[in-house]
Amino acid sequence: MAVFVIDKRKKPLMPCSEKRARKLLESGRARVHRLVPFSIRITDREVSNSVLQPIKIKIDPGSKFTGIAVVRESESVDTETGKVCVKAHVLSLFELMHRGRQISEALTARRQMRRRRRANLRYRAPRFLNRTKPEGWLAPSLQHRVDTTSAWVARIRRLAPVSGIAQELVRFDLQKIENPEIKGVEYQQGTLKGYEAREYLLEKWGRKCAYCGAKDTPLNLDHIHPKSKGGSDRIANLTLSCVPCNQKKGARPVETFLDNKPEVLRRVLAQAKRPLKDATAVNSTRWALFNALSGKGVPVITGSGGLTKYNRVQLGIPKTHALDAVCVGQADAVTNWKKPTLSIKATGRGSYQRTRLDAFGFPRGYLMREKRVQGFQTGDRVKAVVPEGKKTGSYVGRVAVRATGSFNIQTEQGVVQGISHRHCKIIQRADGYGYSQLNREGQLPAFLPQPAKPLQAARLGYPTEI
Ligand SMILES: [Zn+2]
């Protein structure tokens, strides 16, 4: 991972390598500014006029995970074709795990408990249609995705001199499906058209075989009116079919193939004619995110999911959330992508509600008024060194505080209970996220190499575990 660097006045500078960061720290010219993501602060100078190269944040928004990549881009012009090639050098990879599910469940639970408690108030006149939702309202679980993603973009922008943002906005580009000659060689050769069309068809036909409804199986593109009988390549004549159905159908027209299944035939023909009306309706949060990111001082460019997939396959890059983000928008070459991903899990900042409820919505117990105990708060990252007793050892992880001062620490190996606050030291304050590196415990595919040299922060007295 690249190390983020800021100057004395906290102005972002170009990220540097781990080796360089280590040298700066050892020579005393810099100090650790933040542990996760690892950032250092130059203490001896203000760098006002240093040369900054264009750094871009690339985002692949998803429902459960959002991939975020920080890349350094360089452009070169192909002398023969005159085409501008964009080369992306990967600096950092992040994977942001959302908690939309938990938010939605918590709100449902609260609603049901209130309903249960208030059911006794039968004398109260019902309140009816007395709420309006503002324009552009999103459900809290969806709004949270937009908020956390834009918060992380803002956070990265405080640590690196970002000059642009690229976001995957839609699954497929409708214009490119119908008019493949819009621009570029890929479109003329029809390869990228194929990617956009495939994404479109997957969406339109619900990712299953149109004839038998088989899911999670390799799907072929099938010409409803067969090509050999003069059927066209137009999108309305294409459907998805599993391999057995595709072979069984062969070059027969759909009417003969579905001779004895009239209702399936009717459905396929009707669905083929109906275009997928609003491709963006399924992507409401992506548009909300786009609006949230635009107008913040850096240009936001967008790409389609089809283009992302095309880039990823062309460059031979495996599919992970973060690496998908690297391939968003124009990316003709990608270097330095074999590196660990920082997994960021949205954990929230604890409960606002101070009453714990039982299954029926009645109070079961109460949380502390104060969130802080002995200067610690649930969610802080701590290092505990226990010198003696049953729990002797050193533990690093997320702390959960108790009023008694006896804490639990969630380490990567598991929970350690009953550690006294006297042994704990804060390494990073709670910020609503949990962190882990995705190259541990074989969480990354085996073909990805481990980083050559982990940051030897331990030598400098900083914990290596994050
Ligand atoms: Zn089938």
Boltz pocket constraint, residues with backbone or C-beta under 6 A from the ligand:
constraints:
  - pocket:
      binder: B
      contacts: [[A, 209], [A, 210], [A, 211], [A, 212], [A, 213], [A, 214], [A, 241], [A, 242], [A, 243], [A, 244], [A, 245], [A, 246]]
      max_distance: 6.0
